[in-house]
Amino acid sequence: MKALVINEYGENAKFEVAEIEKPTIKNGHVLVKIAASSVNTIDTMIVQMGKNLPLSPDAPALLGMDFAGVVEEVADDVKGYAIGDEVYGCAGGLGELPGTLTEFIVADSRLMAHKPKNISMREAAALPLVAITAYEGLTRAGITEGQKVLVQGGSGGVGHVAIQLAKYFGTDVYATDGSENKLALIKKLGATAIDYKSEKVEDYVAKYTGGAGFDVVMDSVGNENLVNSFNATALNGNVATTVALSPVDLTMAHFRGLSVHVVFMLIPMLYDFNRAVHGEILSKVAEIIEAGKLTPVVDEKKFSLEQVGEAHAHLKSGQAIGKVVVEN
């Protein structure tokens, strides 16, 4: 079968077309014909950092984590799936798990769910990693109806889903970003848009919370921005972040009594730890989508499997709105 593989990591990395063996079914797994995949920041990090990132596969590597497609074969011990079912999930592209930049994947059935019926394969492929991340972050942060929630980086992959999930949970949602079109998307999704380039943290905290701070902050920017999130959070509030890879001063978190939740959604895939939780979250997200409460935002640029290198470049450029998707 056709695949796009990386033979060398780092500055000289490029995706090359290759013929690889079609995977065979095994216990607990489902063979899926892939219709689309999506590009996540972690995918671009793997290409750049290679084996300096512990989760990177050995080269030559078949990358890609998200997928949407059609079931072609089901292992005898797997229940709940049948040939012809439309599914979506996040099940490969790191460690020992072959990725999705190819025609077929043998996916762990616990890491997937039935695709929402009211969206396309392209839209479904955009969701798994970011939807699981946003759902886990908000729920671990104890999101509750009536709270005020701040999403840092609201137009991004995780951010645009977090806005919609926070609204689904019955909260008053605010979100930051830094360009006119990204702020416009935030407003379209139903949140109050905050331009972090022109509004200081203390100013928008005073404006929207009377100085008390937000009950929950979902920070998909992270690292140095975590200090801004700490400053924006209410006393004894909760911060969930997806990026905590650098030293951060916890002084403000200490004096505000904050609970900080680091979300690393790849743990179940890497360590075969509680994988069924991912399938359960994707099933819940599908229900929310079918109820009309969540719509994935897919960047308008379209890429074929052979153009995955261009798709990575587009995401890294910072110009993408929503998720970048690659279609087979």
C-alpha angles and dihedrals in degrees: 000000000000119000140168110230137182113227096179132025128218133032094347095046118131136161114249130191112247139170111235133174117274108247121248126226121262137181115297093014142104128212109229129188102221119230098175144354133191137224120241130187090250089059091057090046091054091052092049100040103031114177091358082080106067094217096056117116120238115267131284081058134185104210135184126098110195124066145168122193151114127294113245101171137012127203115241093245095052119098129193100037132087136182109281096028116139110230143172134198151134108253116137151022100090138074110347094339114106113229139238104250090105142063101273139023131191098217130191103251090223091064096058143052141192111291116251106264096222100057134066128253088252092056093043092052089057094060120056105079096036095041093050090046095049093044093048093046095050096043094045087051088058098244111197135183114273097025126127110243128192121201114198110211095018099179096053129096097271094029099057091049092045091054092054095043091049089053089047088055089056101253135138103251132207127175139189132220138141114232134064097244093046092049088049090056091051090054091047090055089056102256130120106256120226121193103216090194094063103026122064119220094246090050097053092041088055093043098049105025104027088246094301096108133229120300093222130020120193106197116191091165097059131156108074090004089065089081088059089050092051090051090050097051126095122243110286088006130144132252122191118190136181096197121056102139100126137055111282129188106241095188095107091044088054097049092045093047092234128176111221119202119194110204115206102167094183092074095093090051096045098044104023086242120156092333092164089069090069092054090048092051092048090051090051091047089051089055091050091050093047088051089058095247100115132038122182115232111222121191112250094235113094125212132188123217090262089055096056091117089059090047090055091049091051092053092047091050090069090229097106119109111208119336129347111226132197117205128205 
